[in-house]
């Protein structure tokens, strides 16, 4: 489970936002990886140093290596990983002449290595993903990725049985399974939904009026399945108008993603655990700023990447506030 969007304001500020919906409590930390940091991929024989500093929410599994759910780098490239069960397909062996990575390493590879989508597209043609269990999960997660940059364009990367596919993403939305092309086709079932109010109709002299505002949205799916969240997010994203500046955009994307926020208890897995929205993040490509709020604290946190020393030798981490903050009006 997860929902992601790209969003571009009328004054050309682009951002990537996402919900992180998962059953295992991830307990992430905010992490900044500096330029030239030597990160240890499991399969690359020659380990390149990072070219670009980046920041995102992550979890360390050995005190040195980090798994990133998403992030933004100093060049304004942003990326998020989402679950892709039943469709993600990986290799069982190393491939000579390819970029061999574990699936959970892809976000770090993208953000540390590239500054624009065109270079990402070219590099992914050489990408080879090896089935590799993630230590704190005990299994290999089925994943796909959404990537964007300052231009506002975005792509989806999906490792399918027939190979790794890269799709241009003209609508700026991605959820989970099925594959991205299926979701695009499914939009055709909902092209009659609109934000405008329906007009009265008269049948044999009797006039029928809508019960209230929102009649144009009748039929918009309201459940938490990936197809429903995809359609609901497409509708809300493209209904947003006249958004200017970073602050307005942050408000907009948080309201859009509120429609797919999963309360703890509303979705119970086959293993009898709660799948819920653990955090909601927004990465602004122009300012290189990372915003996020968590299930336990609705106050939005903010990290400005370019205020940090990007030439540092070691990662920097910030703990995530776990208690709800309040603005007290009367002491």
N, C-alpha and C positions, 0 to 999 in steps of 0.2 A: 504494500500500500504506500502511496505517496502521490502528490500532485505537484506539478511544476508549471510555471508560466514565464515567458518573457514579456516585458511591457515597455513600450517606448512612449515618452511624453510628446506633447505637441512641439516642445522646444528641443526634441531630439536627445533626451536623456534615456538611456536604455538600462534595463535591469533584468536580473533573473531572480525569481522568487520560488519558494517551494515549501510544502509541508513535509515533515519527516514522520511518517506513520509506521509504527513497528510494534511488535509484541514484546520483544526483549527490551528492557529498559537500557538505553545506550549510555546514559550518563556521560555526555561528551564534554570536552573542554575546548575553548577557543584557542586556536593554535596559529602562529605565524611562522612560516618556514622562510628563512633568509635566502638571498641569492648565494649561489656557489655552495649551498649545503649539499653534502655528499650523502644522498639517501640510498639505502640498500634495497634494490629490487631483488626478488628471489631468483630470477632467471637470467637477467642480463649479465653476460660475461664481463663486459666493460661497463662500469657504472658511471654515467655522466653526472657531473655536478648540475645542480639546478641553475637555469639561466635567469629565472624570474622568481622574485619573492611572491608569496601568496599567503592568504589567511582563510581559515574556514573552521567549522566545527569538526572535531576529530576525536578518535579514541586510540590510545596507544595500547598495543598488545604485548610489548616486550620492554617498554621503557625507552626505546630508541626509534622504532618505526611506528608510523601513525597511519590510520585508515581514515580518509576524509569522506564525508558524506557530500560535501560541496565546498565551494570556495571561489575566491576571486584573486587574480594576480595583479601585479603592478602595471601590466599593460592593458588592463581592463577586460581580460578574458575571464569569463565565469563559466562554471560547470557544476552540474549536480548529477548524482547517481540515484536511480530508482529501481525498485524490484521489478523483475521481469519473469515471473514463474511460469513454467510450462513451455517457454519459448527460447530462453537463453541456452546457447549451446557452446561448449568449450572443447578444446583439444585435450588429449591425454598425454601429449608428448611435446618436447622441444622442437622448434623448427629452425633450421640453419638459415641465416640470411634474413630473418624476421626480427621484429621487436617483440620479444617474448615477455609477457607480463602475467601476473595473477590478476583476475578481474578486480580485486579490491585495490589494486595499485593504479588503476587507470586515471582516477581523478588527480592524484599527485603527479603522475606523468604528464598529463595535459597541462596542468596549471604551472608546473615548473619548466616546461619546455617550449610553450607556444604563446604567441601574442596576437594571433588572428585566426579566423575560421578557415581561410584558404589553406594555411599551413597545416592545420589540424586535419582537414580532409585528405591532404596528400599523405600525411604520416599514417593515418589510419589504414591506408591501403597496405601498409607493411606490418600492421599490428597482428599479433598471434596470441590469443588468450588461452592459458593453460588451466585446466580444472585444479583449483587449489583451495582446500578448506581454510576458512578464516578461523584462527584459533579461538576467539571468544564466542563464535557461533557453533563450531564443531562441524560445519558443513560449508560447501562452496555456495555462496549466494548467487542467485540468478539475477543478472543486472543489465541495465541499459542506461544510456547517458544522454543528457541534453547539454548543449554548449552554445554560448553566445559571446559576442564581443561588442565593442562600442558602436558598430554599424547598426545594430538592432536585428540583423539576420541571426538565425539560429539553425542548428542541425541536431538530428537525433542519430545516435550510434547504437545499432542493435546487433548482437552476435547470434545469428540464426544458424540453423543446421546447414544451410547452403553457403554460409560464410558471413563475414562481418559486413553489414549494410550501413551506409550513411545516407540519410534522407535530409533534404532541405525541409525546414519546418515553417511553412508559410503562415500558420495560425498561432504559433508560439505557445502551444500547450502540449504537455506530455503527462501521462499517468502511468499505468502498469499494463499488464497483458489485456488483450492480444497485442499483436504487433502494430506499429505506428500506422501502416497503410490501412489496416482494418479500421482503426479509429477514424481516419479521414473519410473512409467510405461510409461509416455509420452516421456521420454528420448529415448525410442526405435524408435520414429519417426525421430530422428535426428542423428542416429549413423553414417551416411555417411559424416557428416560435420567434417572437419579437418583443421588444420592450414597450412598443406603443400599445395603447389601450384599444380594444376592439370596439367597433361601433354597434349600435343597436341594429337588430334585424326585425323585419315584420313578416309574419307568415299568416296568410288568410285573415288579415286585419288585426292580428294580435302582435304586439311589439314585445320583443324580448331584449332585456338590457343585461349587461354584465353585472355580476353581484358586486364587484368593487374593482379597485385598481389591480393591475397585474393579470388581467384576463388574457393578454397576449402571450403570457408565459405558460398558459395551460399546456400540460404535456411535458414540461421540462422535468427530466428525471431527478428524483430527490434522494435516491439510495446512495450507499457508499461503495458500490462496485466501481472498478476502474472505468468501464464505459460510461456510467452515469456521471462520475466525477469529471471525466473528460468533457462531456457535452455541457454540463453545468458551468464548467470553467470557461469553455469556449464562449458561451453565451455572455457570461458576466464580464469577461475580459474585453470582448469586442463591443459591449454596451457602454463601457466607460468612455466619456468624451470630455474634451476641454480640460485636460490635465497638464499643468505646467509646473516645472520645477521639481526638485528632488523630494521636498516635503510633501507636496500634494501626491506625488507618485507613491511614496511609502504608504500614505493613507489609503490610496486606491488599491494597491496590491494586497494589503492586509484585509481589506473588506472583500475583495474577490476571493481570497483563499479562506476567509471565514465560512464561506458557503460549503466548503469541503472539510472543515475541521471535524475530527472524529472524537467525540467525548469518550472517556474511559468507561467501558461497559456496553457501548453501542455495537461493537463488533467483537465477537468472541471466536477465536480460532478453533480448528479441529483438536488442538492440544489443550483446549480450555484456558487459553490465556487471552488477555485483552490486547487488541490491536488498536492503538490510539495515536493521536497527533502529539508527538513528544516535543517538537519545536517547529516553528515557522520562521524561515529566514528569507532575507532579501539582500541581493548583492548588486550595487550600483556600479555600472561599468565606467562611467565618466569620473566619479569621485573616488573609486576604489574603496568603497565603504561597505561594510558588512553589518546588517541589522538582523537581530533575531529576538524572538520571545519564546518562552517555554510553556509547557503545560502547567507548571507550578507557579509561574510568574509571568503575568500578562504584560508587565512593563517591557517596552522595547529596549534592548541593549544595542550599543553601537560601537564598532571598532573602525577607525580610520587607518587603513593600511599605510598610507604614505606618511603618517606621523611617526612611524617606527623606524629604527635603524635597519634598513634592508640589507646591509652588508654584514650583519652579525654572523657569528660562527655556529650558533646553536638555535634551535627552535625556541620561541617564546610562547608561553601558555598563560591563559587567564581562566580562572574558575568561573563556572556558570552559576549565577545566583539561584538558589533553590527555594527561597521563600518569597511569597507575594509581597511586592512593594506597593505602598499606598501613598497618595498625595493627600495629606490631612488638611482639611479646610479650616478646622477650628481647634487646632492644637492637639 
